Amino acid sequence: MDERMASVLAEYDARSAQEAQQWRQMGTTMSRDDFLLAVGPATGGLMNTLIKGAGAKHILEIGTSYGYSALWLADAARETGGKVTSLDVAANKQAYAKGMLTKAGLDGHVDFLTGDALQLIPAVLTASSQNWPRARRWWPTTCCTPWNRAPTRWPTGAPCGPGPA
């Protein structure tokens, strides 16, 4: 981990500590969604190590939030020569994450897509056909059967299923 990444992680830690104090105070006007809900350094470090060990080139993050985990993923992507694609419905959170990644010098290792993940995932996976063989194993049960129902079409109208062979 270089100094810039360590500095950004320290900023996240400071924000987290401040928000923990606010959370403990009754009467806060912030909703839980406004708080930094970071995976923490142990989990971030584990994801980083696993990605580096696997030599992953295509890393998909569902839920950018404020970018804490994206920082760890981007650091690993920098080492493997890969790229993170991070999805979130909240543009304001992604803007914050982009700023933090820029401070860390890692912004070039992440592509941000804003919108509903159920609509974005098929395009992300088909953009790199080499992802499909592995994605097909979990695609029908994870993405196409939300809430234990089996829809035949995505909200976009695209057929639901394992994708191209």
Buried (B, 14 or more C-beta within 10 A) or exposed (E): EEEEBEEBBEEBBEBBEEBEEBEEEEEBEEEEEBBBBBBBBEEBBEBBEEBBEEEBBBBBBBBBBBBBBBBBBBBBBBEBEBBBBBBBBBEEBBBBBBBBBEBBBBBEBBEBBBEEBBBBBBEBBEEBEEBBEEBBEEBBEEBBEEEEEEEEEBEEEEEBBBBEE
